[in-house]
């Protein structure tokens, strides 16, 4: 193997080309080389060193150099020249830079000379930290003939004095750093996210000047970080990794030729230390993965014999090896057997000793940490090998062990970098002035992993007593003052006055001299509890008399409230804290917590709910202020007495929820009618009291309100007889629906009868209207608004079930309608359509009605339409909606329908969208009655649903793929321009065209001459059904498709009824009756025109020729045949073209199936109602399976 080059001549020989070498030398001389990753200590110990450099040529290139036991192991550069020719100018520059920085040297032969070098003079030794070129030691050898004896005695004395001073300083830095690390660990346990404890001083001695650190993010395709540091001004940190390491270990770090970071002169803020700890983790991961990734991990000697184990994988392996003997080796050392512990570290029986100090401690103590000093510590993996046993450390144990190990290494050598196989010292020397703080942190820490024995001669000096904390709060002119003291028997410590104990028998402002005989082991964990609470609160540090720091709290309302209702309760919750308030400070706290109460009653005038709010224990004059504060969402109220009343406890939280729900916000509630009985709100607000957990403990109901709430909660328990004039018997569930409507009407309320299609919403409504006429006759008619196609259906149903009711159908030309409207009071029921209502709204708005019934109420789901605005103008106290689909597309549909019935039940639409699903469900639950066929019809025939898959022929496949490619491109453009919100119509048009191509390409391309696979499949099915005697309903959304189907059926001699939006209402009813009577075997129906209001129980087969994403549309069509009166099992067949948008449409239907359940029947999130951009992308995508199906 080639020796590692250590001179310029050897580098030139390695490069082999003078021009390349000269360019490399110029790069090195110009400072274009930067060491981005110096070798890690563990690599150096094994005899292997690796450098990663950045060399700035025409652009920045990475160079990697590896040395192993004096030989050149690896050279690599990211430049193109290296890949073509090998060693390049960038490698030459990097090697020269390593020599210049002192990272490499010639190996020294026995006798002190380098091979081939007999010269005397200065030479550079390798830096002991293997990575800081600026920290190199220079050994100046004396020239021949120097007089080494002259001045020997004096020089020796000076050198001894300097050595002792240096040794003492080394001890102080090591201990101070250990105190800082243990203090940081303790502090982080009491702070969220490991943040600093804040403005209160830490227990350890403070340095004189704070080191300011600036963080600079750099983005060049990726984010990098630079640091600047200094005191009066900041300087660029040239080696960020060395700087982070040096700050963490408490070692000096040069920033400029004239300024260096010195731990004994500069302190780093706790928040900066937290950040540097994070950066240290980043460095650790960077180093680990760099060392095991790609060319870095290749080992020419061992090849595939070794597998790098990341820490997580190593821990998993250790779990499997627990309790067994394994072997451990370092480098070329022989493998040593070790035992994998089954017990945690505290079971290892570690014993530490506390001993009297020596001359370096200046009257302090020594801590014998021999069990740790002799242990093998594998920091990356949190492993510790003690006496031949391997323990896996917990995170807390690892933090402690690493802190003590670093302290021992730092006391052994400055900076903590040991030579290969060098063991750290076994004792940690603690100077006298640091003993109290050091022992308070180290003793509890060591006791978590072992035992501590105190030498008898020291036992009388060590004092350990339980902590008692006193907090005194007094009122000053501008702020509250706090006096916090930690008491240990006869000693007192104040967190803001330093760490020296104060004697209660002396002046409280004067600290006892540090030369006192006892060393107090303080309970720093509990002290930190107090400090952390104070730092999280609004407590500030201000100068007091004599310059002593004082804790204070500003006297503005917000700050005082936070202090007394957050900080003080947190302090008093600690069992070691005693809190004392002066008379002035106690005025801010109420003696007894007042309790709110809200009383509900029915207004005697009817139709209203009275709400009265009171607070027991508060002056009645202040109750209104509290109510306003609750409605405004305030956290507290300042009472006349000066005390703060918290509005954040459970009782006021419940009161706030009820008041905001029932009364609205403070502005709207101030406009509501108020008298001596309280506020009056619409009676339908009672719905908010049904199952209202938030009212517990704060609400009081009158007997009348309780009766109403029980009626709304359990309509089946009501005893209301059906009308005598009804010409049919109601089923049990229909009787419940009738009674529910009667109960709501009794209180002038309304609701939504949302039964599934086919359960008889019509007969329940007719029974209700007939009962209203029989029990409470009035000259005001009831208005029934229905789709235009259903006007005559309703007229026929009234004649059938309630012939005694006088029904006026307000249809015909304008003159005829006008005459009927003028004579409405001559009838009981007025029936009109939504279009006619919109046209005649000026006349309808002037007529007082007793009831308003909206059939197929999803018609008013859009609050921006003229129909919605027209319905709003109708005068009727009792309003009901009939719909099997109260939510078709979005939760907004429900808001619109409810707003037409009870305008104040839901807040304005924008605020309604902020309601949680639970809040929306609870508000609407008493006013929606929803039953499904599975719930109530045990005798309804079985319904079978199947999919009839169709394979497109080659010509139709080609047409489909052409339209799909075009749709995908255009949809992508539309999504990028404005998304689905702005381009909904255009995107839905693209989807519609694809569906039409699946149905029959001729719908889109009139000149298309091929066949339609779906049409041929449908005709084949209908032939089979005709032969088998089955009778089918065929639904399609495309009237052109229905026309094509009708023509093909006619060609084959199959007669069919046909219904679309142009079919007159009277003809619809006649065709339905004829079909149910057995005439013709096929009924072709436009899905939108015939999906509602038709009773077609004469069919036993429903064919859905094409699909839409909303399953409610399909359900309406299926409900035409599978409903009350059906005697035969019903087959539902969906005809779907395989591998096309129809298959994805069906999958989307399944996803949207919870359209009602999420709010109407359950409490789930209604966020998936509307067709989303994600849905559109899924519909227009083409998977491999789809491509195969249509290929």
Secondary structure, DSSP 4 states (H G I P E B T S, - for coil): -PBPP-SHHHHHHHH--HHHHHHHHHHHHTT-EEEEEPPPHHHHHTTEEEEEEEEESSSEEEEEEEEETTEEEEEEESSHHHHHHSS-HHHHHHHHHHHHHTS--PPBPTTS-BTTB---S-EEPPPTTSS-TTS--EE-PPPTT--SSTTHHHHHHHHHHHHHHHHHHHHHHHHHHHHHHHHHHHHHHTSGGG----SSPPSSPPPSEEPEEEEEEEESSSEEEEEEEESSSEEE-S-HHHHHHHHHHT--EEEETTEEE-TTTEE--HHHHHHHHHHHHHHHHHHHHHHHSGGGS--TTTGGG-----HHHHHHHHHHHTTSEEEE--TTSPPEEEEE-SS-GGGG-EEEEEEE--GGGTS-EEEE-HHHHTSEEEGGGTEEEETTEEEEPPHHHHHHHHHHHHHHHHHHSGGG-PPTTPPPPSEEEE-GGGHHHHHHHHHHHHHTTEEEEE-HHHHTTEE----EEEEEEEE-SSEEEEEEEEEETTEEE-TTS-SS-EETTS-TTSPPPTT-S-EE---HHHHHHHHHHHHHTT-EEEE-GGG-EEEEEE-SHHHHHHIIIIIHHHHHTSTTEEEEE-HHHHTTS-SS--EEEEEEEE-TTSSEEEEEEEEETS-GGGHHHHHHHHHTT-SEEE-TTS-EEES-SHHHHHHHHHHHHHH-SHHHHHHS-EETTEEEEEGGGGGGGTT-GGGTTTEEE-HHHHHHHHHHH-GGG---PPPTT-SSPPPHHHHHHHHHHHHHHHTT--EEE-PPTTS-HHHHHHHHHHHHHHHS--SSPEEEEE-GGGHHHHHHHHHHH-TTS-EEE--SSHHHHHHHHHTGGGSSEEEEEHHHHHHTHHHHTTSEEEEEEEETGGGG--TTSHHHHHHHT-EEEEEEEE-S-S-SS-HHHHHHHHHHH-TTTSPPHHHHTTS-HHHHHHHHGGGEE---HHHH-SSSPPEEEEEEEEPPPHHHHHHHHHHHHHHHHHHHHHHHHTHHHHHHHHHHHHHHHHHHHHH-GGGT-TT--S--HHHHHHHHHHHHHHHHT--EEEEES-HHHHHHHHHHHHHTT--EEEE-TTS-HHHHHHHHHHHHTT--SEEEEEHHHHSSS---TT-SEEEE-S--S-HHHHHHHHTTTSSTT--S-EEEEEEEETTSHHHHHHHHHHHTTTTTIIIIIS----TT-SPPHHHHHHHH---HHHHHHH-
